[in-house]
Amino acid sequence: MACSSCSAPNPKSPAPGFRKALWIALWVNLAMFLVEGIASLQSGSVSLMADAIDFFGDSANYVLSLTVLSMGMLWRGRAALVKGITMAVFGVIVLARAIWVLQSGITPEPLTMGVVGLMALVANVVVALILFRYRDGDSDMRSVWLCSRNDAIGNVAVMVAALGVFGTGTAWPDLAVATIMGGLAITAGVSVVRHARKDIEGAKQASVSSASRKSDNSYWLAHTALTTKACREYCGHKPPPGNGTATTTASGIRAGGFRRA
């Protein structure tokens, strides 16, 4: 189903070849969106229309993934969060469309459903195989993999629906598959959102920790430089050795020496 520079320090780099894989997936999905979109209008199939919208949603999300691919983990997590929400919303839309068709009593044309569903299956299997190696990456990579996996499952379901419509002469198989596809989109969307929220939280914590360390280092560097300068100016000698064993104040220096901590 469709998935329809403030960053954490040292973000995970995208796996080699991931960008190229995304470009291939993008063009395949755009092409199949046009094919299935036209076929769904001709056949009157809700599941085929859902799959066409799914291809369009995937294309948009591949563009989003390519945009944030070189950014830090925080922005990549945010992109995955948007995609997860889009997937869930798409699932709700499909369910609403199925209810509308059920009330209208439209029966789809099974032959077009089967042929185009097979074409879509081949396209999605190819994309899923290309993206399979990235399924255990960060939330952004995981969302891309889930999109392609669910697309292939949806295409098989569309073909089964075509057989059902052909055998029964009713729209029930088509509506049942549309309902399944909507459910897949919702569950996958929830999974991606959960994963993305973990990535975002981890990136924010890492960013705060890094900022804190930099602030502490800057403070002690400035403190050391100021102490050394003050010692040379008022005392005429270097500060005593040791790390944190002595402190210097303006009053102590004027008094002619160091004051022990």
Secondary structure, 3 states (H helix, E strand, C coil): CCCCCCCCCCCCCCCCCHHHHHHHHHHHHHHHHHHHHHHHHHHCCHHHHHHHHHHHHHHHHHHHHHHHCCCCHHHHHHHHHHHHHHHHHHHHHHHHHHHHHHHHCCCCCHHHHHHHHHHHHHHHHHHHHHHHHHCCCCHHHHHHHHHHHHHHHHHHHHHHHHHHHHHHCCCHHHHHHHHHHHHHHHHHHHHHHHHHHHHHHHHHHHHHHHHHHHHHHHHHHHHHHHHHHHHHHHHCCCCCCCCCCEECCHHHHHCCCCEEC
